[in-house]
Amino acid sequence: MSKQKKNTFNDFSGIMFSTDPDFVYEDHSAEKQETLPNAQQDLRVMLDRKNRGGKTVTLITGFVGADADLEKLTKTLKTKCGVGGSTKDGEIILQGDFKEKAFLFLQKEGYKVKKSGG
């Protein structure tokens, strides 16, 4: 038996019931976001220690595009820096202080990138 996700009120976006038999609910969350070219991406590279148990992570924000492209960039950065990491909420998280290394790599790849914060 497979468990089904329990729907919440927010899953229905305000539509609860329609008397129209031909009504088709349009799910806008499934639309794919197109990835901008590297030169049009405006990325920020920063260090973060908040809510991480005192551990330092390199945080890269501002990526606009498909999740698959974000995952691909994350994998490349993790390989180049030789470190673990992940993506969460459209941000790339690299374990440790790799601000400079990530900045130089992204700049070399043609991204518009800025250092920000700590």
Order of alpha helices (4+ residues) and beta strands (2+ residues): beta-beta-alpha-beta-beta-alpha-beta
